[in-house]
Amino acid sequence: MQQSFDGYAGGFTAAQASVEDRAGFIFRTYVHLVGAIFAFVFLEAALFMTGIAQMVSETILGTGRFGWLAVLGGFIAVSWIADRWARSDAGQAMQYAGLGLYVVAEAVIFMPLLYIATLIDPSAIPTAGLVTLVLFGGLTGIVFLTRHDFSFLRGILGVAALGAFGVIICSALFGFTLGVLFSGAMVVLAGGYILYYTSNVLHHYRVDQHVAAALALFSSVALLFWYVLRIFLASRR
């Protein structure tokens, strides 16, 4: 198995690989995705139990909308670095460093939202988590059952994400609130990314890129969870 895996490292995609190697790649990808999710949950629990999350959240929230823009900018920069590392051919150590860095970045940017949730309704967090997993499972099932290639969504998702980012920046600069409709639209966008990345796992990632594939899927799960949780919190205010 290892010899066959090494043979594909030069550029064969999962779609071009043997059934055995494709199955191994998919298994490794989702094992790493589950590992990233558990690492995120463990890290958030540790941050809240130690009081670090409350301190950091109050600091970020206290800086106002411009402070949040700085945090968002830092997150985007770190995410770009993490993705580059996860896709690196320099070795698995660099790839795992990228995935680990991204999990930490997500844990940091999630702290204020989770802190607000603990003040409004702590039960919204596990409920939103369950809904996120159900939606992710359903969308993943669609791709695996149909075997459809959703790579055509790349341009659409890119334009939509750029537009959403512009709205978020305008919201921070001019102080208007992003309501439930925006959160609903972002849930749809996250769903589109899940279809796109899952399709890439079946068709376009190389069989040695399980870490990068797991990072991409984790990013879409985190985006989905973020806006599902915002919808639940909005309904409880």
Long-range contacts (C-beta under 8 A, 24 or more apart in sequence): 5-207, 5-208, 8-206, 8-207, 8-208, 9-206, 9-207, 9-208, 11-206, 12-206, 12-207, 13-203, 13-204, 13-205, 13-206, 13-207, 14-201, 14-202, 14-203, 14-204, 14-205, 14-206, 14-207, 15-202, 15-203, 15-204, 17-207, 21-207, 22-207, 24-207, 25-201, 25-205, 25-207, 25-208, 25-210, 25-213, 26-201, 26-202, 28-210, 29-201, 29-205, 29-210, 29-213, 29-214, 29-217, 30-214, 30-217, 32-99, 32-210, 32-211, 32-213, 32-214, 33-214, 33-217, 33-218, 33-221, 35-214, 36-99, 36-102, 36-103, 36-214, 36-215, 36-218, 37-218, 37-221, 39-100, 39-103, 40-103, 40-106, 40-107, 40-110, 40-218, 40-222, 43-103, 43-104, 43-107, 44-107, 44-110, 44-111, 44-114, 47-107, 47-111, 48-114, 48-115, 48-118, 53-111, 53-114, 53-115, 54-115, 56-108, 56-111, 56-112, 57-111, 57-112, 57-114, 57-115, 57-116, 58-115, 60-111, 60-112, 61-112, 61-115, 61-116, 65-171, 65-172, 65-173, 65-175, 66-172, 68-112, 68-172, 69-169, 69-172, 69-173, 71-108, 71-109, 72-109, 72-168, 72-172, 75-105, 75-108, 75-109, 78-102, 78-105, 79-105, 79-219, 82-215, 83-212, 83-215, 83-216, 86-211, 86-212, 86-215, 87-209, 87-212, 92-211, 95-211, 95-212, 96-211, 98-211, 98-212, 98-215, 99-211, 99-214, 99-215, 99-218, 102-215, 102-218, 102-219, 103-218, 106-218, 106-219, 106-222, 110-222, 110-226, 113-226, 113-229, 113-230, 116-233, 117-229, 117-233, 120-233, 120-236, 120-237, 121-232, 121-233, 121-236, 124-229, 124-232, 124-233, 124-236, 125-229, 127-232, 128-225, 128-228, 128-229, 128-231, 128-232, 129-225, 131-228, 131-232, 132-221, 132-224, 132-225, 132-228, 135-187, 135-191, 135-194, 135-224, 135-228, 136-194, 136-220, 136-221, 136-224, 139-191, 139-194, 139-195, 139-198, 140-194, 140-198, 142-195, 143-195, 143-198, 143-199, 143-202, 144-198, 144-202, 147-202, 148-199, 149-199, 149-202, 149-203, 150-195, 150-196, 150-198, 150-199, 151-196, 151-199, 151-200, 151-203, 151-204, 153-192, 153-195, 153-196, 154-196, 156-192, 157-189, 157-192, 157-193, 157-196, 160-189, 160-192, 161-189, 164-189, 179-234, 180-231, 180-234, 180-235, 183-227, 183-230, 183-231, 183-234, 184-227, 184-231, 186-223, 186-226, 186-227, 187-224, 187-227, 187-228, 187-231, 189-223, 190-220, 190-223, 190-224, 190-227, 191-224, 193-219, 193-220, 193-223, 194-220, 194-221, 194-224
